[in-house]
Amino acid sequence: MSKTNESLMKRRTAAVPRGVGQIHPIFAASAKNAMVTDVEGREFLDFAGGIAVLNTGHLHPTIIGAVQEQLTKLTHTCFQVLAYEPYVEVCEQINARVPGDFEKKTLLVTTGSEAVENALKIARAATGRTGVIAFTGAYHGRTLMTLGLTGKMVPYSAGLGLLPGGIFRAQFPCAPHGVSTDDAIASIERIFKNDAEPCDIAAIIIEPVQGEGGFYVAPKAFMQRLRALCDQHGILLIADEVQTGAGRTGTFFAMEQMGVAADLTTFAKSIAGGFPLAGVCGKAEYMDAIAPGGLGGTYAGNPLACVAALAVMKVFEEEKLLERCQAVGERLVTGLKAIQAKHKVIGEVRALGAMIALELFEDGDLHKPNAALVGQIVARARDKGLILLSCGTYGNVLRVLVPITAEDEVLDRGLALIAECFDELA
């Protein structure tokens, strides 16, 4: 009996806890660049990219070749036991790419949540303080500490009770929802006035472009004022570039466009083209604040993932993917704004590079987020062979994370399918 999505979903339901969500009831069998084929042989345009993991596409030949070669050498020693050169080379390249005119060092780990956890450990050790400020709409992970930083209760921390203390929430500047740069800075000042003295805060952590929160871009002026505020009070600024990093926004790191540098930068997702790798890069003096043995992990900086990351960075250079990212973003935004012109439910099309979102409202009323229509469009697009994702605090944002390597013809087909969905449903 041939395998079907339905039969595999039944097995999944019986074997996997319900807390492991699944957006699309599809089982992938193979993929190439921006196309995925399911177990029934149906092809889909992948505009999700494994949630921003596949900036270089599925099975990029340069990346696969590097991993295949590494498979003939070694797959694991644990870097803390026996080191290997690819780990060091990845750190060297990340040190050179992360913004900031200062000496840097990099730690490699396995997941984005782990990177954020370690950034907080480093900030606490470097400052001798324990508090941290995060923002409304933030997403920083699913571990217990990162759940405390994440600004969305449902579904991530629903039913878990109170999360770790010492975390304070400021407002993220968001023009569509009436939060200005002044409002956001004032919310931090209120924390200092009402909840915690600046001398108790080790770090402020922020996504330059919010991911799960709705792809809102932090205003450059806000980032500059935030940098000044951190400098004034001796607080470390952490840029969470897990989703924005590895070229998604048109520069290798989004902070390159913000006019200021963070003290610590977290990265993961697309850095290794689908292999599990993450890390923290920061000022050398801060990165050295923890004694030997206090950082690391058994699988942290796995050799296969390291050579994949080196290949990703090579592909960006050889194929000029940062330039391609801008072209992809411009093509998609132009097409999406044409759809917006026909459908007033689309309140805003926004993008930084190829990190693109459409925010939907009932009858264009910015006070009425339209999550229901977003869900319907995601489902209808899937029926048409297009994989999309939703996001946003109110669930009313469609996000596009298509591989940067996708051909123009694929981008145009995706746009046509999105247009069909709006014509049929909006």
Stockholm file with secondary structure:
# STOCKHOLM 1.0

chainA/1-426         MSKTNESLMKRRTAAVPRGVGQIHPIFAASAKNAMVTDVEGREFLDFAGGIAVLNTGHLHPTIIGAVQEQLTKLTHTCFQVLAYEPYVEVCEQINARVPGDFEKKTLLVTTGSEAVENALKIARAATGRTGVIAFTGAYHGRTLMTLGLTGKMVPYSAGLGLLPGGIFRAQFPCAPHGVSTDDAIASIERIFKNDAEPCDIAAIIIEPVQGEGGFYVAPKAFMQRLRALCDQHGILLIADEVQTGAGRTGTFFAMEQMGVAADLTTFAKSIAGGFPLAGVCGKAEYMDAIAPGGLGGTYAGNPLACVAALAVMKVFEEEKLLERCQAVGERLVTGLKAIQAKHKVIGEVRALGAMIALELFEDGDLHKPNAALVGQIVARARDKGLILLSCGTYGNVLRVLVPITAEDEVLDRGLALIAECFDELA
#=GR chainA/1-426 SS CCCCHHHHHHHHHHHSCTTSCCSSCCCEEEEEBTEEEETTSCEEEESSHHHHTCTTCBTCHHHHHHHHHHHTTCSCCCTTTSCCHHHHHHHHHHHHHSSCSSCEEEEEESSHHHHHHHHHHHHHHHHSCCEEEEETTCCCCSSHHHHHHCSCCTTTTTTSCSCCSSEEEECCCBGGGTBCHHHHHHHHHHHHHHTCCGGGEEEEEECSBCTTTTCCBCCHHHHHHHHHHHHHHTCEEEEECTTTTTTTTSSSSGGGGTTSCCSEEEECGGGGTTSCCEEEEEEHHHHTTSCTTSSCCTTTTCHHHHHHHHHHHHHHHHTTHHHHHHHHHHHHHHHHHHHHHHCTTEEEEEEETTEEEEEEBGGGCTTSBCHHHHHHHHHHHHHTTEECEEESTTSCEEEECCCTTCCHHHHHHHHHHHHHHHHHHC
#=GC SS_cons         CCCCHHHHHHHHHHHSCTTSCCSSCCCEEEEEBTEEEETTSCEEEESSHHHHTCTTCBTCHHHHHHHHHHHTTCSCCCTTTSCCHHHHHHHHHHHHHSSCSSCEEEEEESSHHHHHHHHHHHHHHHHSCCEEEEETTCCCCSSHHHHHHCSCCTTTTTTSCSCCSSEEEECCCBGGGTBCHHHHHHHHHHHHHHTCCGGGEEEEEECSBCTTTTCCBCCHHHHHHHHHHHHHHTCEEEEECTTTTTTTTSSSSGGGGTTSCCSEEEECGGGGTTSCCEEEEEEHHHHTTSCTTSSCCTTTTCHHHHHHHHHHHHHHHHTTHHHHHHHHHHHHHHHHHHHHHHCTTEEEEEEETTEEEEEEBGGGCTTSBCHHHHHHHHHHHHHTTEECEEESTTSCEEEECCCTTCCHHHHHHHHHHHHHHHHHHC
//
